């Protein structure tokens, strides 16, 4: 019997942004662009100094607020 070490594709692969190894790096260009779109729709401002982890959290927050990304 061989052991299957491949990840289970049916499990959610998302990780908590607080545990990201690169979470403290500056947000990416795509994150910034999407955040600006969501923030505009929500009437909010995007802080310029967000790191990747906080940008991801803000995206989740604004998606809920705007009804995007269900």
mmJSON file of the N, C-alpha and C atoms, coordinates in Angstrom:
{"data_MODEL":{"atom_site":{
"group_PDB":["ATOM","ATOM","ATOM","ATOM","ATOM","ATOM","ATOM","ATOM","ATOM","ATOM","ATOM","ATOM","ATOM","ATOM","ATOM","ATOM","ATOM","ATOM","ATOM","ATOM","ATOM","ATOM","ATOM","ATOM","ATOM","ATOM","ATOM","ATOM","ATOM","ATOM","ATOM","ATOM","ATOM","ATOM","ATOM","ATOM","ATOM","ATOM","ATOM","ATOM","ATOM","ATOM","ATOM","ATOM","ATOM","ATOM","ATOM","ATOM","ATOM","ATOM","ATOM","ATOM","ATOM","ATOM","ATOM","ATOM","ATOM","ATOM","ATOM","ATOM","ATOM","ATOM","ATOM","ATOM","ATOM","ATOM","ATOM","ATOM","ATOM","ATOM","ATOM","ATOM","ATOM","ATOM","ATOM","ATOM","ATOM","ATOM","ATOM","ATOM","ATOM","ATOM","ATOM","ATOM","ATOM","ATOM","ATOM","ATOM","ATOM","ATOM","ATOM","ATOM","ATOM","ATOM","ATOM","ATOM","ATOM","ATOM","ATOM","ATOM","ATOM","ATOM","ATOM","ATOM","ATOM","ATOM","ATOM","ATOM","ATOM","ATOM","ATOM","ATOM","ATOM","ATOM","ATOM","ATOM","ATOM","ATOM","ATOM","ATOM","ATOM","ATOM","ATOM","ATOM","ATOM","ATOM","ATOM","ATOM","ATOM","ATOM","ATOM","ATOM","ATOM","ATOM","ATOM","ATOM","ATOM","ATOM","ATOM","ATOM","ATOM","ATOM","ATOM","ATOM","ATOM","ATOM","ATOM","ATOM","ATOM","ATOM","ATOM","ATOM","ATOM","ATOM","ATOM","ATOM","ATOM","ATOM","ATOM","ATOM","ATOM","ATOM","ATOM","ATOM","ATOM","ATOM","ATOM","ATOM","ATOM","ATOM","ATOM","ATOM","ATOM","ATOM","ATOM","ATOM","ATOM","ATOM","ATOM","ATOM","ATOM","ATOM","ATOM","ATOM","ATOM","ATOM","ATOM","ATOM","ATOM","ATOM","ATOM","ATOM","ATOM","ATOM","ATOM","ATOM","ATOM","ATOM","ATOM","ATOM","ATOM","ATOM","ATOM","ATOM","ATOM","ATOM","ATOM","ATOM","ATOM","ATOM"],
"id":[1,2,3,4,5,6,7,8,9,10,11,12,13,14,15,16,17,18,19,20,21,22,23,24,25,26,27,28,29,30,31,32,33,34,35,36,37,38,39,40,41,42,43,44,45,46,47,48,49,50,51,52,53,54,55,56,57,58,59,60,61,62,63,64,65,66,67,68,69,70,71,72,73,74,75,76,77,78,79,80,81,82,83,84,85,86,87,88,89,90,91,92,93,94,95,96,97,98,99,100,101,102,103,104,105,106,107,108,109,110,111,112,113,114,115,116,117,118,119,120,121,122,123,124,125,126,127,128,129,130,131,132,133,134,135,136,137,138,139,140,141,142,143,144,145,146,147,148,149,150,151,152,153,154,155,156,157,158,159,160,161,162,163,164,165,166,167,168,169,170,171,172,173,174,175,176,177,178,179,180,181,182,183,184,185,186,187,188,189,190,191,192,193,194,195,196,197,198,199,200,201,202,203,204,205,206,207,208,209,210],
"type_symbol":["N","C","C","N","C","C","N","C","C","N","C","C","N","C","C","N","C","C","N","C","C","N","C","C","N","C","C","N","C","C","N","C","C","N","C","C","N","C","C","N","C","C","N","C","C","N","C","C","N","C","C","N","C","C","N","C","C","N","C","C","N","C","C","N","C","C","N","C","C","N","C","C","N","C","C","N","C","C","N","C","C","N","C","C","N","C","C","N","C","C","N","C","C","N","C","C","N","C","C","N","C","C","N","C","C","N","C","C","N","C","C","N","C","C","N","C","C","N","C","C","N","C","C","N","C","C","N","C","C","N","C","C","N","C","C","N","C","C","N","C","C","N","C","C","N","C","C","N","C","C","N","C","C","N","C","C","N","C","C","N","C","C","N","C","C","N","C","C","N","C","C","N","C","C","N","C","C","N","C","C","N","C","C","N","C","C","N","C","C","N","C","C","N","C","C","N","C","C","N","C","C","N","C","C","N","C","C","N","C","C"],
"label_atom_id":["N","CA","C","N","CA","C","N","CA","C","N","CA","C","N","CA","C","N","CA","C","N","CA","C","N","CA","C","N","CA","C","N","CA","C","N","CA","C","N","CA","C","N","CA","C","N","CA","C","N","CA","C","N","CA","C","N","CA","C","N","CA","C","N","CA","C","N","CA","C","N","CA","C","N","CA","C","N","CA","C","N","CA","C","N","CA","C","N","CA","C","N","CA","C","N","CA","C","N","CA","C","N","CA","C","N","CA","C","N","CA","C","N","CA","C","N","CA","C","N","CA","C","N","CA","C","N","CA","C","N","CA","C","N","CA","C","N","CA","C","N","CA","C","N","CA","C","N","CA","C","N","CA","C","N","CA","C","N","CA","C","N","CA","C","N","CA","C","N","CA","C","N","CA","C","N","CA","C","N","CA","C","N","CA","C","N","CA","C","N","CA","C","N","CA","C","N","CA","C","N","CA","C","N","CA","C","N","CA","C","N","CA","C","N","CA","C","N","CA","C","N","CA","C","N","CA","C","N","CA","C","N","CA","C","N","CA","C","N","CA","C","N","CA","C"],
"label_alt_id":[null,null,null,null,null,null,null,null,null,null,null,null,null,null,null,null,null,null,null,null,null,null,null,null,null,null,null,null,null,null,null,null,null,null,null,null,null,null,null,null,null,null,null,null,null,null,null,null,null,null,null,null,null,null,null,null,null,null,null,null,null,null,null,null,null,null,null,null,null,null,null,null,null,null,null,null,null,null,null,null,null,null,null,null,null,null,null,null,null,null,null,null,null,null,null,null,null,null,null,null,null,null,null,null,null,null,null,null,null,null,null,null,null,null,null,null,null,null,null,null,null,null,null,null,null,null,null,null,null,null,null,null,null,null,null,null,null,null,null,null,null,null,null,null,null,null,null,null,null,null,null,null,null,null,null,null,null,null,null,null,null,null,null,null,null,null,null,null,null,null,null,null,null,null,null,null,null,null,null,null,null,null,null,null,null,null,null,null,null,null,null,null,null,null,null,null,null,null,null,null,null,null,null,null,null,null,null,null,null,null],
"label_comp_id":["UNK","UNK","UNK","UNK","UNK","UNK","UNK","UNK","UNK","UNK","UNK","UNK","UNK","UNK","UNK","UNK","UNK","UNK","UNK","UNK","UNK","UNK","UNK","UNK","UNK","UNK","UNK","UNK","UNK","UNK","UNK","UNK","UNK","UNK","UNK","UNK","UNK","UNK","UNK","UNK","UNK","UNK","UNK","UNK","UNK","UNK","UNK","UNK","UNK","UNK","UNK","UNK","UNK","UNK","UNK","UNK","UNK","UNK","UNK","UNK","UNK","UNK","UNK","UNK","UNK","UNK","UNK","UNK","UNK","UNK","UNK","UNK","UNK","UNK","UNK","UNK","UNK","UNK","UNK","UNK","UNK","UNK","UNK","UNK","UNK","UNK","UNK","UNK","UNK","UNK","UNK","UNK","UNK","UNK","UNK","UNK","UNK","UNK","UNK","UNK","UNK","UNK","UNK","UNK","UNK","UNK","UNK","UNK","UNK","UNK","UNK","UNK","UNK","UNK","UNK","UNK","UNK","UNK","UNK","UNK","UNK","UNK","UNK","UNK","UNK","UNK","UNK","UNK","UNK","UNK","UNK","UNK","UNK","UNK","UNK","UNK","UNK","UNK","UNK","UNK","UNK","UNK","UNK","UNK","UNK","UNK","UNK","UNK","UNK","UNK","UNK","UNK","UNK","UNK","UNK","UNK","UNK","UNK","UNK","UNK","UNK","UNK","UNK","UNK","UNK","UNK","UNK","UNK","UNK","UNK","UNK","UNK","UNK","UNK","UNK","UNK","UNK","UNK","UNK","UNK","UNK","UNK","UNK","UNK","UNK","UNK","UNK","UNK","UNK","UNK","UNK","UNK","UNK","UNK","UNK","UNK","UNK","UNK","UNK","UNK","UNK","UNK","UNK","UNK","UNK","UNK","UNK","UNK","UNK","UNK"],
"label_asym_id":["A","A","A","A","A","A","A","A","A","A","A","A","A","A","A","A","A","A","A","A","A","A","A","A","A","A","A","A","A","A","A","A","A","A","A","A","A","A","A","A","A","A","A","A","A","A","A","A","A","A","A","A","A","A","A","A","A","A","A","A","A","A","A","A","A","A","A","A","A","A","A","A","A","A","A","A","A","A","A","A","A","A","A","A","A","A","A","A","A","A","A","A","A","A","A","A","A","A","A","A","A","A","A","A","A","A","A","A","A","A","A","A","A","A","A","A","A","A","A","A","A","A","A","A","A","A","A","A","A","A","A","A","A","A","A","A","A","A","A","A","A","A","A","A","A","A","A","A","A","A","A","A","A","A","A","A","A","A","A","A","A","A","A","A","A","A","A","A","A","A","A","A","A","A","A","A","A","A","A","A","A","A","A","A","A","A","A","A","A","A","A","A","A","A","A","A","A","A","A","A","A","A","A","A","A","A","A","A","A","A"],
"label_entity_id":["1","1","1","1","1","1","1","1","1","1","1","1","1","1","1","1","1","1","1","1","1","1","1","1","1","1","1","1","1","1","1","1","1","1","1","1","1","1","1","1","1","1","1","1","1","1","1","1","1","1","1","1","1","1","1","1","1","1","1","1","1","1","1","1","1","1","1","1","1","1","1","1","1","1","1","1","1","1","1","1","1","1","1","1","1","1","1","1","1","1","1","1","1","1","1","1","1","1","1","1","1","1","1","1","1","1","1","1","1","1","1","1","1","1","1","1","1","1","1","1","1","1","1","1","1","1","1","1","1","1","1","1","1","1","1","1","1","1","1","1","1","1","1","1","1","1","1","1","1","1","1","1","1","1","1","1","1","1","1","1","1","1","1","1","1","1","1","1","1","1","1","1","1","1","1","1","1","1","1","1","1","1","1","1","1","1","1","1","1","1","1","1","1","1","1","1","1","1","1","1","1","1","1","1","1","1","1","1","1","1"],
"label_seq_id":[1,1,1,2,2,2,3,3,3,4,4,4,5,5,5,6,6,6,7,7,7,8,8,8,9,9,9,10,10,10,11,11,11,12,12,12,13,13,13,14,14,14,15,15,15,16,16,16,17,17,17,18,18,18,19,19,19,20,20,20,21,21,21,22,22,22,23,23,23,24,24,24,25,25,25,26,26,26,27,27,27,28,28,28,29,29,29,30,30,30,31,31,31,32,32,32,33,33,33,34,34,34,35,35,35,36,36,36,37,37,37,38,38,38,39,39,39,40,40,40,41,41,41,42,42,42,43,43,43,44,44,44,45,45,45,46,46,46,47,47,47,48,48,48,49,49,49,50,50,50,51,51,51,52,52,52,53,53,53,54,54,54,55,55,55,56,56,56,57,57,57,58,58,58,59,59,59,60,60,60,61,61,61,62,62,62,63,63,63,64,64,64,65,65,65,66,66,66,67,67,67,68,68,68,69,69,69,70,70,70],
"pdbx_PDB_ins_code":[null,null,null,null,null,null,null,null,null,null,null,null,null,null,null,null,null,null,null,null,null,null,null,null,null,null,null,null,null,null,null,null,null,null,null,null,null,null,null,null,null,null,null,null,null,null,null,null,null,null,null,null,null,null,null,null,null,null,null,null,null,null,null,null,null,null,null,null,null,null,null,null,null,null,null,null,null,null,null,null,null,null,null,null,null,null,null,null,null,null,null,null,null,null,null,null,null,null,null,null,null,null,null,null,null,null,null,null,null,null,null,null,null,null,null,null,null,null,null,null,null,null,null,null,null,null,null,null,null,null,null,null,null,null,null,null,null,null,null,null,null,null,null,null,null,null,null,null,null,null,null,null,null,null,null,null,null,null,null,null,null,null,null,null,null,null,null,null,null,null,null,null,null,null,null,null,null,null,null,null,null,null,null,null,null,null,null,null,null,null,null,null,null,null,null,null,null,null,null,null,null,null,null,null,null,null,null,null,null,null],
"Cartn_x":[0.834,0.0,0.876,0.745,1.532,0.719,1.436,0.793,0.666,-0.512,-0.74,-0.351,0.661,1.115,0.633,-0.115,-0.638,-1.713,-1.794,-2.829,-4.218,-5.153,-6.54,-7.149,-7.492,-8.025,-9.394,-10.06,-11.382,-11.298,-10.105,-9.945,-9.571,-10.013,-9.725,-8.248,-7.566,-6.131,-5.798,-6.804,-6.533,-5.888,-4.94,-4.286,-4.643,-4.612,-4.831,-3.701,-4.029,-2.975,-1.964,-2.369,-1.45,-0.318,-0.51,0.515,1.366,1.128,1.896,3.349,4.246,5.676,6.003,5.339,5.605,4.533,3.744,2.637,3.045,4.285,4.714,5.364,5.404,5.916,4.833,5.233,4.227,3.199,1.979,0.936,1.389,0.842,1.207,0.426,0.873,0.171,-1.272,-1.516,-2.899,-3.76,-3.186,-3.946,-4.332,-3.37,-3.62,-4.707,-4.617,-5.599,-7.004,-7.111,-8.421,-8.956,-8.077,-8.497,-9.023,-8.352,-8.815,-10.201,-10.449,-11.778,-12.819,-12.535,-13.486,-13.721,-12.644,-12.758,-13.592,-13.399,-14.183,-15.671,-15.999,-17.396,-17.97,-17.124,-17.576,-17.457,-16.888,-16.699,-15.65,-14.631,-13.578,-12.227,-11.255,-9.873,-9.012,-7.97,-7.003,-5.711,-5.27,-3.993,-2.864,-1.951,-0.874,0.161,0.266,1.335,0.9,-0.153,-0.62,0.385,0.505,1.317,0.387,0.967,0.187,-0.918,-0.591,-1.569,-2.745,-2.463,-3.544,-4.338,-3.671,-4.384,-5.371,-4.945,-5.824,-7.035,-6.792,-7.892,-8.852,-8.305,-9.153,-9.951,-9.353,-10.083,-11.277,-11.057,-12.16,-13.258,-12.855,-13.795,-14.618,-13.933,-14.632,-15.473,-15.055,-15.879,-17.217,-17.2,-18.441,-19.292,-18.629,-19.332,-19.978,-19.29,-19.789,-20.6,-20.565,-21.29,-20.515,-19.246,-18.401,-17.746,-17.276,-16.475,-17.21,-18.479,-19.283,-18.67],
"Cartn_y":[-1.186,0.0,1.245,2.101,3.329,4.468,5.38,6.518,7.664,8.242,9.374,10.652,11.341,12.574,13.827,13.671,14.833,15.508,16.839,17.536,17.174,17.149,16.844,18.062,17.968,19.134,19.57,18.747,19.122,19.96,20.059,20.871,22.29,23.239,24.648,24.916,25.412,25.652,27.031,27.846,29.192,29.142,30.028,30.151,31.503,31.564,32.814,33.771,34.966,35.91,36.199,36.07,36.322,35.295,34.137,33.088,33.05,33.963,33.981,34.325,33.608,33.89,35.249,35.597,36.869,37.917,37.694,38.593,40.004,40.191,41.535,42.299,41.69,42.396,43.35,44.392,45.328,44.601,45.137,44.521,44.484,43.525,43.368,44.364,44.527,45.404,44.975,43.672,43.227,43.456,43.246,43.515,44.993,45.862,47.305,47.718,47.22,47.56,47.104,45.86,45.333,46.063,46.347,47.086,48.467,49.141,50.468,50.39,49.352,49.155,48.923,48.005,47.699,48.91,49.611,50.768,51.87,52.079,53.087,52.738,51.463,51.028,51.172,50.982,51.046,52.445,53.391,54.745,54.804,53.981,53.902,54.268,54.493,54.79,53.554,53.402,52.317,52.916,52.501,52.984,52.59,53.491,53.248,52.257,52.087,51.267,49.865,49.33,47.997,46.925,45.907,44.756,43.712,42.649,41.625,41.042,40.744,40.119,41.049,42.297,43.253,43.572,43.637,43.879,42.741,41.509,40.362,40.431,40.797,40.93,42.036,43.15,44.261,43.872,43.102,42.618,41.786,40.859,40.03,40.897,41.867,42.773,43.562,44.13,44.944,44.091,42.856,41.972,41.724,41.51,41.305,42.565,43.702,44.985,45.326,45.002,45.361,44.245,43.047,41.929,41.231,41.566,40.91,39.681,38.81,37.678,36.682,36.482,35.536,34.208],
"Cartn_z":[0.0,0.0,0.0,-0.99,-1.012,-0.426,0.186,0.825,-0.167,-0.254,-1.151,-0.42,-0.91,-0.258,-0.973,-2.045,-2.768,-1.93,-1.992,-1.235,-1.748,-0.847,-1.189,-1.878,-3.171,-3.888,-3.401,-2.606,-2.107,-0.843,-0.26,0.938,0.552,1.334,1.095,1.341,0.326,0.427,0.978,1.258,1.754,3.129,3.337,4.627,5.22,6.517,7.211,6.833,6.334,5.943,7.048,8.297,9.405,9.451,8.812,8.847,7.584,6.646,5.404,5.676,5.042,5.17,4.551,3.456,2.772,3.07,4.082,4.395,4.746,5.189,5.567,4.419,3.237,2.056,1.552,0.804,0.269,-0.606,-0.609,-1.438,-2.894,-3.622,-5.026,-5.889,-7.116,-8.058,-8.278,-8.52,-8.693,-7.442,-6.258,-5.033,-4.976,-5.256,-5.19,-6.181,-7.396,-8.42,-8.016,-7.551,-7.162,-5.935,-4.988,-3.796,-4.156,-5.088,-5.501,-6.127,-6.918,-7.519,-6.438,-5.52,-4.449,-3.546,-3.207,-2.321,-2.957,-4.257,-4.969,-4.891,-5.103,-5.04,-3.636,-2.623,-1.236,-0.642,-1.411,-0.9,0.196,0.074,1.091,0.49,1.365,0.974,1.201,0.39,0.563,1.099,2.298,2.805,1.857,1.595,0.629,1.134,2.437,3.001,3.417,2.818,3.185,2.791,3.643,3.263,2.625,2.104,1.398,2.269,3.514,4.405,4.675,5.013,5.314,4.055,2.903,1.65,1.379,1.62,1.421,2.347,3.598,4.555,4.134,3.649,3.223,1.982,1.078,-0.097,0.355,1.283,1.789,2.395,3.189,3.853,2.826,1.835,0.836,-0.116,-0.359,-1.191,-0.504,0.8,1.542,1.501,1.7,1.733,0.389,-0.717,-2.045,-2.707,-2.125,-2.721,-3.827,-3.987,-4.987,-4.381,-5.242,-4.781,-3.925,-4.211,-3.427,-3.512],
"occupancy":[1.0,1.0,1.0,1.0,1.0,1.0,1.0,1.0,1.0,1.0,1.0,1.0,1.0,1.0,1.0,1.0,1.0,1.0,1.0,1.0,1.0,1.0,1.0,1.0,1.0,1.0,1.0,1.0,1.0,1.0,1.0,1.0,1.0,1.0,1.0,1.0,1.0,1.0,1.0,1.0,1.0,1.0,1.0,1.0,1.0,1.0,1.0,1.0,1.0,1.0,1.0,1.0,1.0,1.0,1.0,1.0,1.0,1.0,1.0,1.0,1.0,1.0,1.0,1.0,1.0,1.0,1.0,1.0,1.0,1.0,1.0,1.0,1.0,1.0,1.0,1.0,1.0,1.0,1.0,1.0,1.0,1.0,1.0,1.0,1.0,1.0,1.0,1.0,1.0,1.0,1.0,1.0,1.0,1.0,1.0,1.0,1.0,1.0,1.0,1.0,1.0,1.0,1.0,1.0,1.0,1.0,1.0,1.0,1.0,1.0,1.0,1.0,1.0,1.0,1.0,1.0,1.0,1.0,1.0,1.0,1.0,1.0,1.0,1.0,1.0,1.0,1.0,1.0,1.0,1.0,1.0,1.0,1.0,1.0,1.0,1.0,1.0,1.0,1.0,1.0,1.0,1.0,1.0,1.0,1.0,1.0,1.0,1.0,1.0,1.0,1.0,1.0,1.0,1.0,1.0,1.0,1.0,1.0,1.0,1.0,1.0,1.0,1.0,1.0,1.0,1.0,1.0,1.0,1.0,1.0,1.0,1.0,1.0,1.0,1.0,1.0,1.0,1.0,1.0,1.0,1.0,1.0,1.0,1.0,1.0,1.0,1.0,1.0,1.0,1.0,1.0,1.0,1.0,1.0,1.0,1.0,1.0,1.0,1.0,1.0,1.0,1.0,1.0,1.0,1.0,1.0,1.0,1.0,1.0,1.0],
"B_iso_or_equiv":[0.0,0.0,0.0,0.0,0.0,0.0,0.0,0.0,0.0,0.0,0.0,0.0,0.0,0.0,0.0,0.0,0.0,0.0,0.0,0.0,0.0,0.0,0.0,0.0,0.0,0.0,0.0,0.0,0.0,0.0,0.0,0.0,0.0,0.0,0.0,0.0,0.0,0.0,0.0,0.0,0.0,0.0,0.0,0.0,0.0,0.0,0.0,0.0,0.0,0.0,0.0,0.0,0.0,0.0,0.0,0.0,0.0,0.0,0.0,0.0,0.0,0.0,0.0,0.0,0.0,0.0,0.0,0.0,0.0,0.0,0.0,0.0,0.0,0.0,0.0,0.0,0.0,0.0,0.0,0.0,0.0,0.0,0.0,0.0,0.0,0.0,0.0,0.0,0.0,0.0,0.0,0.0,0.0,0.0,0.0,0.0,0.0,0.0,0.0,0.0,0.0,0.0,0.0,0.0,0.0,0.0,0.0,0.0,0.0,0.0,0.0,0.0,0.0,0.0,0.0,0.0,0.0,0.0,0.0,0.0,0.0,0.0,0.0,0.0,0.0,0.0,0.0,0.0,0.0,0.0,0.0,0.0,0.0,0.0,0.0,0.0,0.0,0.0,0.0,0.0,0.0,0.0,0.0,0.0,0.0,0.0,0.0,0.0,0.0,0.0,0.0,0.0,0.0,0.0,0.0,0.0,0.0,0.0,0.0,0.0,0.0,0.0,0.0,0.0,0.0,0.0,0.0,0.0,0.0,0.0,0.0,0.0,0.0,0.0,0.0,0.0,0.0,0.0,0.0,0.0,0.0,0.0,0.0,0.0,0.0,0.0,0.0,0.0,0.0,0.0,0.0,0.0,0.0,0.0,0.0,0.0,0.0,0.0,0.0,0.0,0.0,0.0,0.0,0.0,0.0,0.0,0.0,0.0,0.0,0.0],
"pdbx_formal_charge":[null,null,null,null,null,null,null,null,null,null,null,null,null,null,null,null,null,null,null,null,null,null,null,null,null,null,null,null,null,null,null,null,null,null,null,null,null,null,null,null,null,null,null,null,null,null,null,null,null,null,null,null,null,null,null,null,null,null,null,null,null,null,null,null,null,null,null,null,null,null,null,null,null,null,null,null,null,null,null,null,null,null,null,null,null,null,null,null,null,null,null,null,null,null,null,null,null,null,null,null,null,null,null,null,null,null,null,null,null,null,null,null,null,null,null,null,null,null,null,null,null,null,null,null,null,null,null,null,null,null,null,null,null,null,null,null,null,null,null,null,null,null,null,null,null,null,null,null,null,null,null,null,null,null,null,null,null,null,null,null,null,null,null,null,null,null,null,null,null,null,null,null,null,null,null,null,null,null,null,null,null,null,null,null,null,null,null,null,null,null,null,null,null,null,null,null,null,null,null,null,null,null,null,null,null,null,null,null,null,null],
"auth_seq_id":[1,1,1,2,2,2,3,3,3,4,4,4,5,5,5,6,6,6,7,7,7,8,8,8,9,9,9,10,10,10,11,11,11,12,12,12,13,13,13,14,14,14,15,15,15,16,16,16,17,17,17,18,18,18,19,19,19,20,20,20,21,21,21,22,22,22,23,23,23,24,24,24,25,25,25,26,26,26,27,27,27,28,28,28,29,29,29,30,30,30,31,31,31,32,32,32,33,33,33,34,34,34,35,35,35,36,36,36,37,37,37,38,38,38,39,39,39,40,40,40,41,41,41,42,42,42,43,43,43,44,44,44,45,45,45,46,46,46,47,47,47,48,48,48,49,49,49,50,50,50,51,51,51,52,52,52,53,53,53,54,54,54,55,55,55,56,56,56,57,57,57,58,58,58,59,59,59,60,60,60,61,61,61,62,62,62,63,63,63,64,64,64,65,65,65,66,66,66,67,67,67,68,68,68,69,69,69,70,70,70],
"auth_comp_id":["UNK","UNK","UNK","UNK","UNK","UNK","UNK","UNK","UNK","UNK","UNK","UNK","UNK","UNK","UNK","UNK","UNK","UNK","UNK","UNK","UNK","UNK","UNK","UNK","UNK","UNK","UNK","UNK","UNK","UNK","UNK","UNK","UNK","UNK","UNK","UNK","UNK","UNK","UNK","UNK","UNK","UNK","UNK","UNK","UNK","UNK","UNK","UNK","UNK","UNK","UNK","UNK","UNK","UNK","UNK","UNK","UNK","UNK","UNK","UNK","UNK","UNK","UNK","UNK","UNK","UNK","UNK","UNK","UNK","UNK","UNK","UNK","UNK","UNK","UNK","UNK","UNK","UNK","UNK","UNK","UNK","UNK","UNK","UNK","UNK","UNK","UNK","UNK","UNK","UNK","UNK","UNK","UNK","UNK","UNK","UNK","UNK","UNK","UNK","UNK","UNK","UNK","UNK","UNK","UNK","UNK","UNK","UNK","UNK","UNK","UNK","UNK","UNK","UNK","UNK","UNK","UNK","UNK","UNK","UNK","UNK","UNK","UNK","UNK","UNK","UNK","UNK","UNK","UNK","UNK","UNK","UNK","UNK","UNK","UNK","UNK","UNK","UNK","UNK","UNK","UNK","UNK","UNK","UNK","UNK","UNK","UNK","UNK","UNK","UNK","UNK","UNK","UNK","UNK","UNK","UNK","UNK","UNK","UNK","UNK","UNK","UNK","UNK","UNK","UNK","UNK","UNK","UNK","UNK","UNK","UNK","UNK","UNK","UNK","UNK","UNK","UNK","UNK","UNK","UNK","UNK","UNK","UNK","UNK","UNK","UNK","UNK","UNK","UNK","UNK","UNK","UNK","UNK","UNK","UNK","UNK","UNK","UNK","UNK","UNK","UNK","UNK","UNK","UNK","UNK","UNK","UNK","UNK","UNK","UNK"],
"auth_asym_id":["A","A","A","A","A","A","A","A","A","A","A","A","A","A","A","A","A","A","A","A","A","A","A","A","A","A","A","A","A","A","A","A","A","A","A","A","A","A","A","A","A","A","A","A","A","A","A","A","A","A","A","A","A","A","A","A","A","A","A","A","A","A","A","A","A","A","A","A","A","A","A","A","A","A","A","A","A","A","A","A","A","A","A","A","A","A","A","A","A","A","A","A","A","A","A","A","A","A","A","A","A","A","A","A","A","A","A","A","A","A","A","A","A","A","A","A","A","A","A","A","A","A","A","A","A","A","A","A","A","A","A","A","A","A","A","A","A","A","A","A","A","A","A","A","A","A","A","A","A","A","A","A","A","A","A","A","A","A","A","A","A","A","A","A","A","A","A","A","A","A","A","A","A","A","A","A","A","A","A","A","A","A","A","A","A","A","A","A","A","A","A","A","A","A","A","A","A","A","A","A","A","A","A","A","A","A","A","A","A","A"],
"auth_atom_id":["N","CA","C","N","CA","C","N","CA","C","N","CA","C","N","CA","C","N","CA","C","N","CA","C","N","CA","C","N","CA","C","N","CA","C","N","CA","C","N","CA","C","N","CA","C","N","CA","C","N","CA","C","N","CA","C","N","CA","C","N","CA","C","N","CA","C","N","CA","C","N","CA","C","N","CA","C","N","CA","C","N","CA","C","N","CA","C","N","CA","C","N","CA","C","N","CA","C","N","CA","C","N","CA","C","N","CA","C","N","CA","C","N","CA","C","N","CA","C","N","CA","C","N","CA","C","N","CA","C","N","CA","C","N","CA","C","N","CA","C","N","CA","C","N","CA","C","N","CA","C","N","CA","C","N","CA","C","N","CA","C","N","CA","C","N","CA","C","N","CA","C","N","CA","C","N","CA","C","N","CA","C","N","CA","C","N","CA","C","N","CA","C","N","CA","C","N","CA","C","N","CA","C","N","CA","C","N","CA","C","N","CA","C","N","CA","C","N","CA","C","N","CA","C","N","CA","C","N","CA","C","N","CA","C","N","CA","C","N","CA","C","N","CA","C"],
"pdbx_PDB_model_num":[1,1,1,1,1,1,1,1,1,1,1,1,1,1,1,1,1,1,1,1,1,1,1,1,1,1,1,1,1,1,1,1,1,1,1,1,1,1,1,1,1,1,1,1,1,1,1,1,1,1,1,1,1,1,1,1,1,1,1,1,1,1,1,1,1,1,1,1,1,1,1,1,1,1,1,1,1,1,1,1,1,1,1,1,1,1,1,1,1,1,1,1,1,1,1,1,1,1,1,1,1,1,1,1,1,1,1,1,1,1,1,1,1,1,1,1,1,1,1,1,1,1,1,1,1,1,1,1,1,1,1,1,1,1,1,1,1,1,1,1,1,1,1,1,1,1,1,1,1,1,1,1,1,1,1,1,1,1,1,1,1,1,1,1,1,1,1,1,1,1,1,1,1,1,1,1,1,1,1,1,1,1,1,1,1,1,1,1,1,1,1,1,1,1,1,1,1,1,1,1,1,1,1,1,1,1,1,1,1,1]
}}}
